[in-house]
Amino acid sequence: MFLREGMDQDAREYLEMARDLEPTDGRSYSLIVEALKNLMLYEEAEAVYKVALKRFGAHARTLFNFCELYIAWKKWDKAYDMGKQALAEDPDLTEAQKIVKKLEKKLMG
């Protein structure tokens, strides 16, 4: 609710409490990252994703979301690497295919 209303700081605080109460619920991690990304706190969002990757493993969707974080942060090389990792996990992930192609053009051409 807080995220939909643009209350990102409130959402962050609420979601961090929820994560601390139920650390095995992966959804709270991605929502915390969404709030942090909206607040442009990219380093903190990156740290949350790294914890999630350690806790839950490298799933294609998580890697792709990490790629999108790096795009928002304008870290093109890291975005490309995460996109490629997402495709290694799921070669049929069409969103990752499209992003990786765009990043290849940006980085190589």
Number of C-alpha atoms within 10 A of each C-alpha: 9 14 16 8 8 13 14 21 16 14 21 21 13 14 21 17 13 14 18 11 10 11 15 13 14 15 12 21 20 19 18 25 24 21 23 22 21 17 15 14 14 18 14 14 23 17 12 16 21 15 12 21 16 9 12 13 12 15 14 22 17 19 25 25 20 25 27 22 25 24 17 15 16 11 13 18 16 17 25 25 18 24 30 21 19 27 21 14 15 15 13 12 16 11 13 26 17 12 19 22 13 13 19 14 10 12 11 7 6
